[in-house]
Amino acid sequence: MKITIKGKDYEPKFGIGFMERAIKEDQPEGQDIMQLPTQRLMYHALAYADERNGIEPQLTKFDIFDYLDEVGLSSAPVKQFQVEFFKSMRVHLPDDKSRKAIDEVVKALTPEQKKKVSKTGKKTGK
């Protein structure tokens, strides 16, 4: 996924390194990354992507705040970011109950796509 901020495309990066970065810098209670707000998660995912590419982070937390003020927390790109974040966290969860909870969050954030139905009542898959 790509996020366009200030006219430039950025691709967030998730994973263990992202988690380590976010927890080290923000120190959420109990080292629970799920307690961090979207703006902090987005900042760390974009900064981590830059670091993985061998460059200093190009965006500041204020750039992220401005972006979110511009598009809104419930905008499509922000929801897509949240979905990708939750999907990446699912891999690290210890049990099926926790994974199912993440699946429910992703489902709530992802609008259902209606399948077209033919006149005979069969789904066409389009």
C-alpha positions as CSV (number, residue, x, y, z in Angstrom):
1,M,0.0,0.0,0.0
2,K,1.1,3.6,-0.6
3,I,0.2,6.7,1.3
4,T,0.5,10.1,-0.5
5,I,1.7,12.9,1.8
6,K,2.7,16.3,0.5
7,G,2.4,15.0,-3.1
8,K,4.9,12.1,-2.6
9,D,4.1,8.4,-2.3
10,Y,5.4,6.5,0.8
11,E,5.1,2.8,1.6
12,P,4.8,1.9,5.2
13,K,6.7,-1.1,6.5
14,F,5.5,-3.3,9.3
15,G,7.1,-6.3,11.1
16,I,9.3,-6.9,14.1
17,G,11.6,-4.0,13.4
18,F,8.6,-1.6,13.2
19,M,7.3,-3.0,16.5
20,E,10.7,-2.7,18.1
21,R,11.0,0.9,16.9
22,A,7.5,1.9,18.1
23,I,7.8,0.3,21.5
24,K,11.3,1.7,22.1
25,E,10.3,5.2,21.2
26,D,6.8,5.5,22.6
27,Q,7.0,3.0,25.5
28,P,3.4,2.0,25.6
29,E,2.2,0.4,28.9
30,G,3.1,-3.3,29.0
31,Q,4.9,-2.9,25.7
32,D,1.5,-3.2,24.0
33,I,1.8,-1.7,20.6
34,M,-2.0,-1.9,20.1
35,Q,-2.3,0.9,22.6
36,L,-0.6,3.4,20.3
37,P,-2.8,5.8,18.3
38,T,-2.9,5.6,14.5
39,Q,-0.8,8.7,14.0
40,R,2.1,7.2,16.0
41,L,1.8,3.8,14.2
42,M,1.8,5.6,10.9
43,Y,4.8,7.7,11.8
44,H,6.8,4.6,12.9
45,A,5.8,2.5,9.9
46,L,6.9,5.2,7.5
47,A,10.1,6.0,9.4
48,Y,11.0,2.3,9.7
49,A,10.5,2.0,5.9
50,D,13.0,4.8,5.3
51,E,15.5,3.3,7.8
52,R,15.2,-0.1,6.0
53,N,16.0,1.8,2.8
54,G,19.2,3.2,4.4
55,I,17.9,6.8,4.7
56,E,16.9,9.1,7.5
57,P,13.1,9.3,8.0
58,Q,11.8,11.9,5.6
59,L,8.6,12.7,7.5
60,T,8.2,14.1,11.0
61,K,5.4,13.3,13.4
62,F,4.1,16.8,12.6
63,D,3.9,15.8,8.8
64,I,1.8,12.8,9.8
65,F,-0.5,15.0,12.1
66,D,-1.0,17.5,9.2
67,Y,-1.8,14.6,6.8
68,L,-4.3,13.1,9.1
69,D,-5.9,16.5,9.7
70,E,-6.2,16.9,6.0
71,V,-7.7,13.5,5.1
72,G,-9.3,12.5,8.4
73,L,-8.9,9.4,10.5
74,S,-11.8,7.7,8.8
75,S,-10.6,8.3,5.2
76,A,-10.0,5.3,2.9
77,P,-6.2,5.5,3.0
78,V,-6.1,5.7,6.8
79,K,-8.5,2.7,7.1
80,Q,-6.4,0.8,4.6
81,F,-3.3,1.6,6.7
82,Q,-5.1,0.3,9.8
83,V,-6.1,-2.9,8.0
84,E,-2.6,-3.6,6.9
85,F,-1.3,-2.9,10.4
86,F,-3.8,-5.3,12.0
87,K,-3.0,-8.0,9.4
88,S,0.7,-7.7,10.2
89,M,0.0,-8.0,13.9
90,R,-2.1,-11.2,13.4
91,V,1.0,-13.2,12.6
92,H,2.5,-12.5,16.1
93,L,-0.6,-13.4,18.1
94,P,-0.4,-16.4,20.4
95,D,-3.8,-18.1,19.9
96,D,-6.8,-18.4,17.6
97,K,-9.0,-16.3,19.9
98,S,-6.6,-13.3,19.5
99,R,-6.3,-13.9,15.8
100,K,-10.1,-14.0,15.5
101,A,-10.4,-10.7,17.3
102,I,-8.0,-9.1,14.8
103,D,-10.0,-10.7,11.9
104,E,-13.2,-9.0,13.3
105,V,-11.4,-5.6,13.5
106,V,-10.2,-6.0,9.9
107,K,-13.7,-7.0,8.8
108,A,-15.2,-3.9,10.4
109,L,-12.6,-1.7,8.7
110,T,-13.1,-3.3,5.3
111,P,-16.3,-2.4,3.4
112,E,-18.0,-5.5,2.1
113,Q,-17.9,-5.8,-1.7
114,K,-21.2,-6.9,-3.0
115,K,-21.1,-9.6,-5.7
116,K,-23.3,-9.2,-8.7
117,V,-26.1,-11.6,-9.0
118,S,-27.5,-12.7,-12.3
119,K,-31.3,-12.7,-13.1
120,T,-31.3,-16.5,-12.2
121,G,-30.0,-15.7,-8.8
122,K,-26.5,-17.1,-9.3
123,K,-23.5,-15.1,-8.2
124,T,-21.4,-13.9,-11.2
125,G,-18.3,-13.2,-9.2
126,K,-17.9,-9.7,-10.7
